Amino acid sequence: MAKRTTTKKTARTAPPAALGEYRRKRDFTKTAEPSGDAPARGSRRLRFVVQKHAASALHFDFRLEIDGVMKSWAVPKGPSLDPKVKRLAMEVEDHPVSYNTFEGTIPGGQYGGGTVMLWDRGTYEPADGSSVDALREGYAAGKLDFVLQGERLRGAWALVRTRKVGSRQQWLLIKRDDAHADREADIVADETTSIDSGRTMDEIAGGARKRAVKEPAKKAAKKTAKKTAVKKVAAEEPKPNARGVRAVRAADRLWKAATGMPVLEPMYASVGTAVPEGDDWTFEPKYDGVRVLALATADAAQLVTRNGNDKAAQFPEIVDALRALARQARRALVLDGEIVALVDGRPARFQALQGRMHLGDATGIAGHAADAPATLVAFDLLHAGDDSLLDQPWTARRARLERLLGKRATERVQLGETVTGDGAAMVARARAQGWEGVIAKRTDAPYTPGQRARHWLKLKVEHRQEFVVGGYTEPRNSREHIGALLLGYYDGDGRLVYAGHAGGGFTREGLRDMARRLAPLARRTSPFAEPPRTNEPAHWVRPSVVVEIKFIEWTEDQRLRQPIFVGVRDDKPAASVRREAESVQEVEATVKKTAKKTVVKGATSNAKESVVEQLARIEAEGGDGVVRLGPRTSLDVTNLDKVYFPDDGITKGDVMRYYATVAPHVLPVLADRPLVLRRFPNGIGGKAFYQHRADNVPAGVRTEPVDADGDGQSVPFLVGGDLATVLYSVQLGAISVDPWHSRVGALDTADYTILDLDPGPKAPFARVVDVARWIKGELDALGLHAALKTSGSTGLHIALPLPAGTKADSALLLAELIATRVATAHPKEATIERSLRARSAGAVYVDYLQNIPGKTVAGAYAVRARPRATVSTPLAWEELDDALDPAAFTLRTVPARLEQVGDLWRAAMRKPNPMRALRALAPTP
């Protein structure tokens, strides 16, 4: 098995010659800057620092640690978070690592005389995770790609050398397009104080004392981790038994001695297949998080998972909140709940938590906490001081929990939602919002630790469950590390029963990580009661790794059909894994009904297997294959198991299946229109680029010559209207499908004009709703109608269908007139100002310039390259209210919505606006 690549560190003391120029330029009897003579304090990770420097001209010094020194660049305008902005960076002399802590004033007359502020600092690593040798080679070659983990600067960045100016090397500092990019923010203008002292440049120059500032995330995390760390005893490999492994360790005895309260094993839910009815049942969301018992006093807290591990050190932000809660309540507490990661304020899939489940490095934990902050959703109270609530009914425990958290809930510890009586509605919400399922509880039931009772039922809304890994097969072709996982579950006799193999759903890094996990577990014999036959040589392992798998169904021979890897479940003991019952019956019926309707006319190889089913099968079998779209049309697809949305576990295959499912609705939107592709070959966290020209496309994919620049030179563009073209664009990594407003054969005309409502960084979505309402009012007054949809991001799109033959410049003018009317009537809330700097951060930009020929916005029903795989979703105007949440419309929820509300876009765009009403908008001569 391949070894994992790690970043190797170099010596911390710079060679004397490396700092020669630095020392020649300074008189250390006059300046407080470090000489670099003393060895630098060691660090396991490479460091970076950014210092704001008011020398002869204000600039920012950007420094990266390479070969024991800080390679340095002067950036006159400072860093930008906009990937389209390239900032000049002039290389200067190497600085010592000890310079990373310097803040103060360099005396006048000395080199670089002026004030220096510590503006940002942290660690960094090569973008591809390779060794420091790659950094050295990249520096020599003039191109550095790296990932920053700082207080203010995070994510992927690049330094690219362009040319030499005199004796100085000129570079460009560029923010790569990822989740940390922000085209609207001006971080240099927004962040004007020191991360170390909290002072401004003037205060530093004036010698003002350091102010009390909020600790940098990494220091706070490290301090919290030290305070909350609990003595741990290594857990033995679990042995199969009916109840699993009890959470009883040395730390538990310490807890009991300190509080008088025992550490409990949680109560478990049985799997239900029907929604119970009646007011004696209550229903709670089951997110895809980590189940824990939270034990808290004013001085310490534990977060004990189902397999008895304490994860307090991994979630310091929750520990702090629990200690504060116990302090306010003036008693020790034991809560039952679920830790969930929040992405854009919404619970994310387990993968968003998985990255820090085993981290011991406070800096890494702080980085994860900043990207996806964790929250404990508490749904039960078991102990409060001397009171044990275990024998009390759920209603009494819930009342105590509500009193405890009613006024004390925070972002980090929240009261779990519950609904009594209407389980069907909660299951429907679970399906729409992508929850794992729903927990149904009898309202009169006590809490029985360690037992799996029928008065708690887990209602699953999709086929997914945990399995134990008993081995893996060797990889084929270009695949690395492992081929497929060999999966099983324990039966009532404690035997490991083979369930099937899963090779899809892995990223390249995921394959490497899984190989690393399994390597030390190797054994000679199969752990399965009946060893399976495999297509490739098998390697057996001790059955201790638990993984979550999604699949279509169980086959007649009791094997998983088309299983896909979702993630590793470190929070669940292997010995507790059993085969679970099917998902909720009502949900199954809905899924089957929808599946029948996903077969697109002319898009099946035969009556037995739809395009959706073909794609699922290919992904499950390794990710490469041929999709039959019709009697004479097929498409080669590859790497369907590549993860495009890492926080949600959504693969390329998932995106293709979505487009195949909604093809009857999305294909008419794209028909005969040139398409602009924004490609994300490595998913939404990787590099992206735009593609207009389409050469050498496979048979069945439509292209047409398009003179995009109006210079008489035509190039081939993809043209929408058929499923092969859409799937081919996804194959290339294009997640969103963006059509022109005009069609081939009449590119100088527009079928519609569109207003793109784009909120500023401080504008709430409610303000976007207000602006859309005002536009609707203007249109109503003029007798015009329009279609409404979410942008799939943070805004809204309003499109007016136009009469045939409307010139593109007329469409642009129409949009400009409407936008101007609204911006004039509501100048504080709406703007048509193009300049980001000139706009108010709290205003909504009414962008009419997207109607310039060749410009595009996301098409209706297009998936966007954003967390949760949000979709640009048509709306009824009646849905435009303060409760509207654009993040609720995702790849997973929109197909069901189409079943419920129909194709709102087609209905709204079918009839063009009358020309006489459009003329009423024209300016009076």
Beta strands, then each sheet from edge to edge (+ up, - down):
strand 1: 46-54
strand 2: 58-66
strand 3: 69-75
strand 4: 86-96
strand 5: 104-106
strand 6: 114-126
strand 7: 143-150
strand 8: 154-165
strand 9: 168-175
strand 10: 268-272
strand 11: 281-286
strand 12: 290-296
strand 13: 301-305
strand 14: 333-343
strand 15: 346-347
strand 16: 374-384
strand 17: 387-388
strand 18: 413-415
strand 19: 419-420
strand 20: 437-442
strand 21: 452-460
strand 22: 464-473
strand 23: 485-490
strand 24: 496-502
strand 25: 522-523
strand 26: 538-541
strand 27: 546-550
strand 28: 553-554
strand 29: 560-561
strand 30: 564-568
strand 31: 625-628
strand 32: 634-637
strand 33: 643-645
strand 34: 650-651
strand 35: 675-679
strand 36: 689-691
strand 37: 703-706
strand 38: 715-718
strand 39: 734-739
strand 40: 752-759
strand 41: 787-790
strand 42: 796-801
strand 43: 830-831
strand 44: 844-847
strand 45: 874-875
sheet 1: 5+ 6- 1+ 2- 3+ 4- 9+ 8- 7+
sheet 2: 10+ 21+ 20- 11+ 19-
sheet 3: 13+ 12- 14+ 15-
sheet 4: 13+ 12- 14+ 16- 17+
sheet 5: 13+ 12- 14+ 16- 18-
sheet 6: 24+ 23- 22+ 26- 25+
sheet 7: 24+ 23- 22+ 27- 30+
sheet 8: 28+ 29-
sheet 9: 31+ 32-
sheet 10: 33+ 34-
sheet 11: 36+ 35- 39+
sheet 12: 37+ 38-
sheet 13: 43+ 44+ 40- 42+ 41- 45+
end
